[in-house]
Amino acid sequence: MEPESPKTQSLKIIGTAHVSNKSIEEVKEAILETKPDVVAVELDLNRYNNLKAEESGEKENKEFNIREIIKSDQLTIFLVSGFLSYMQKKIGDEVGVKPGAEMIAAVEAAEEVGAKVALIDRNIQITLKRALNQMSIWEKLKFVYGLLGSFFSDDEEAKEDIEKIKEGDTLAEVMEYFQEMSPKAYNVLVNERDAYMARMLLDIPDENVVAVVGAGHQKGIKEYMDNPGKIPPMTELLKIEKSRVSLGKVLLFSIPAIFVIIFVMAFINGINIKTGLLEFVLLTGGFGFIGSLLAGSKIYSAITAFIVSPVTVIHPLLASGWFAGIVEAKLRKVSVEDLAELPKCEGFRDLWKNKLFRVLLVVVGANLGTTIGTLIAIPNVLLPLINKIMGF
């Protein structure tokens, strides 16, 4: 099949910094002067609706299910997107610009000149899931460490850096750093989205188009539009692959099986396992209890962690933090308002007052405590049992 010819439409791509007054003015001027038929913006439908609702002062009317958020994959996506939203808002507050303001400005200018609006970015949930699926455990830890470091830092030069990020050299350094940290995730977050947005632009009928995208995507989109044959099929860009069987997952499912086998073998060999079982329950449950309390939970949530921790250790699809978190959410009466207010928190004190954040801390604290208890139980309970079984 012959490569697709580059599109001949009139297209202007504006690269912006997402929290910059200068970008807002640039976008407005370009659209009002050009009077395009179509204004394409780097948004998906969900983000577009969220920005419009925030701009109008309306609260988004969506179902809030804390149980779904607490589940492992949903929790990871929620935490990552939440921290990214927080950091973008933090920088935006310092320069007096709301995140996404340049996209809203583009939409409003499009309405003013009677242009159609095209949403050209991939769904953020698909992007984050694909990126996380490509990251190793070590890369995820580095990423979280970087987020937390930025979260607690006080960057006095943020205002100057926002405008500098539009400069090619500075932007290249930022992209190069992230590419070194996780090349596969970088490919999902940057290259794949460049390809997706290029395809969306190519699919717009031959008209006068102004596209508003982040400065980091401008070059990649142009390259893909000049070479459309290199764009992967849309089905490939939207697919979420099932997690591959990794060594970590094999170990995850092996640990509970090993626990059960050891205790069964000890029982068959006439070894008294009551003491071992008691120590196992006290270590896993006790540390789950302590981890929950240290994370700021209420006593009933900590008791829940104590009760379920020994069971969740031997069940690879359950986590003690889920149960402790659900109890904590019920006790604190978490609502959709807490979800909406979370990205608006300006510091750790504000986060500590947010009920949803407190629940998420309990989930992490209980899980971490149970994990520590399990690691202590292995040499103190299981290895002695193995020695007795083997006759040492």
Secondary structure, DSSP 4 states (H G I P E B T S, - for coil): -PPPPPP-SEEEEEEE-TT-HHHHHHHHHHHHHH--SEEEES--HHHHHHHHHHHHTPPP-----HHHHHSHHHHHHHHHHHHHHHHHHHHHHHHT--TTHHHHHHHHHHHHHT-EEEE-SPPHHHHHHHHHHH--HHHHHHHHHHHHHHHH---TTHHHHHHHTTSHHHHHHHHHHHHHH-HHHHIIIIIIHHHHHHHHHHTS-SSEEEEEEEHHHHHHHHHHHHSGGGSPPHHHHH--PPPP--HHHHHHHHHHHHHHHHHHHHHHTT---HHHHHHHHHHHHHHHHHHHHHTT--HHHHHHHHHHHHHHHT-TT--HHHHHHHHHHHHHT--HHHHHHGGG--SHHHHHH-HHHHHHHHHHHHHHHHHHHHHHHIIIIIHHHHHHHHT-
